[in-house]
Every structure is written in C-alpha cells, then in structure tokens.
C-alpha cells in the first residue's frame, strides 16, 4: 500500500469510527498503520494446507 493509499484508508477508517486525527499527527498515524500492515502480513500470508482442521480443544 502506498503512502497515499494508507493516508486515504486511515482518514476513512477514522471517520467511520467517529475519530478525528489532527493533521499534525496524521503522518505518524499513517506510518504506524503501514508498520502494522507489514507485521500483519507475516500472519495473513503464511501458507496453510487445505487439509488443516481446527483443534477442538486448545492446549498450550
């Protein structure tokens, strides 16, 4: 996602949540959003087999 796309996304998401982001802080919020996007991609892009089934009981 480009910086322009991330900025547009942050502005729309903030508006939908009823939040206002000061123009002074917007670049920092966008930068953090882009960092979160990279971190989340480690999980969302992890390849999973089609044959996996969820465990019925979680045991740490």
C-alpha positions in Angstrom: 0.0 0.0 0.0 1.4 3.4 -1.0 1.6 6.2 1.5 -1.2 8.0 -0.4 -3.4 4.9 -0.2 -2.6 4.4 3.5 -3.4 8.0 4.2 -6.8 7.7 2.5 -7.5 4.5 4.4 -6.6 6.0 7.8 -8.8 9.0 7.1 -11.8 6.9 6.1 -11.4 4.5 8.9 -11.1 7.3 11.4 -14.2 9.0 10.0 -16.2 5.7 10.2 -15.1 5.3 13.9 -16.0 8.9 14.7 -12.4 9.8 15.4 -10.6 13.0 14.4 -6.9 12.9 13.7 -5.2 16.2 13.8 -3.2 17.0 10.6 -0.2 17.4 12.9 -0.4 13.7 13.9 -1.7 12.2 10.7 1.8 11.3 9.2 2.7 9.4 12.4 -0.6 7.5 12.4 -0.2 6.6 8.7 3.4 5.5 9.4 2.3 3.2 12.3 -0.6 1.8 10.1 2.0 0.9 7.4 4.2 -0.8 10.1 1.2 -2.8 11.3 0.3 -3.8 7.8 3.8 -5.3 7.4 3.6 -7.1 10.7 0.1 -8.5 9.9 1.3 -9.8 6.6 3.5 -12.3 8.4 0.3 -13.9 9.6 -2.0 -13.3 6.7 0.4 -14.5 4.1 1.6 -17.7 6.0 0.8 -20.7 3.7 -1.7 -23.1 5.2 -2.6 -26.6 3.9 -6.1 -27.1 2.5 -6.3 -30.2 4.7 -5.9 -28.5 8.1 -8.7 -28.8 10.7 -9.2 -26.6 13.7 -8.3 -28.3 17.0 -11.5 -29.0 19.1 -9.6 -28.1 22.3 -6.8 -25.6 22.8 -4.0 -27.0 24.9 -1.0 -24.6 25.3 
